[in-house]
Amino acid sequence: MEKRGKVALCLLTLMYFIGGMAGGICQVKLADQSEMYQYLKEAVSGYNLNIVESFISSAKDNVVELAVLIVSAFLPFGVWIFGAVLAVRGFFTAFAITASMRIYGICGLFLNAGSIISSLLVVPGIVCYGKFLYMGCCEKKGFKFLIVSLLFLSLILFLDCVMKGVVSPYIVKWWK
């Protein structure tokens, strides 16, 4: 049983890294980089969101992800949907980091500090939960399981909202 858990852990982590590599490569291979440069420069110079608006914007993105993760927790193949969610998350994170690093160099990492910290918190949580599902630790998937899943995944995605919605605006305001 422990071998099965290690396999799930490795596969889910691999899905995140494959998505990340695809996002970075996609950004590098993007045909019209001038539009991306202009978009990022305007986004950084015109970033006037307050913390509450930024947090709410981040939370709106995470509501869809939370719904997909909760529904997939009850499906027999749900762990693979977790892998797909991780791949998409990796894609967008790497795409944003690569784009900002191409414009601002190594300092572009600081603009994405919220996303990087978020990935360090959120991805392991989702991977461990996916491992939990894959190992079949909870065969009875009833109301209690729904509540525990909802609380655990909401906490993880709340941390994501804090990192992306609170830390990132402070960094961008400091950057200006």
Secondary structure, DSSP 8 states (H G I E B T S, - for coil): -HHHHHHHHHHHHHHHHHHHHHHHHHHHH-S-HHHHHHHHHHHHHT----HHHHHHHHHHHHHHHHHHHHHHHTSTTHHHHHHHHHHHHHHHHHHHHHHHHHHHGGGHHHHTHHHHHHHHHHHHHHHHHHHHHHTTS----SHHHHHHHHHHHHHHHHHHHHIIIIIHHHHHHHH-
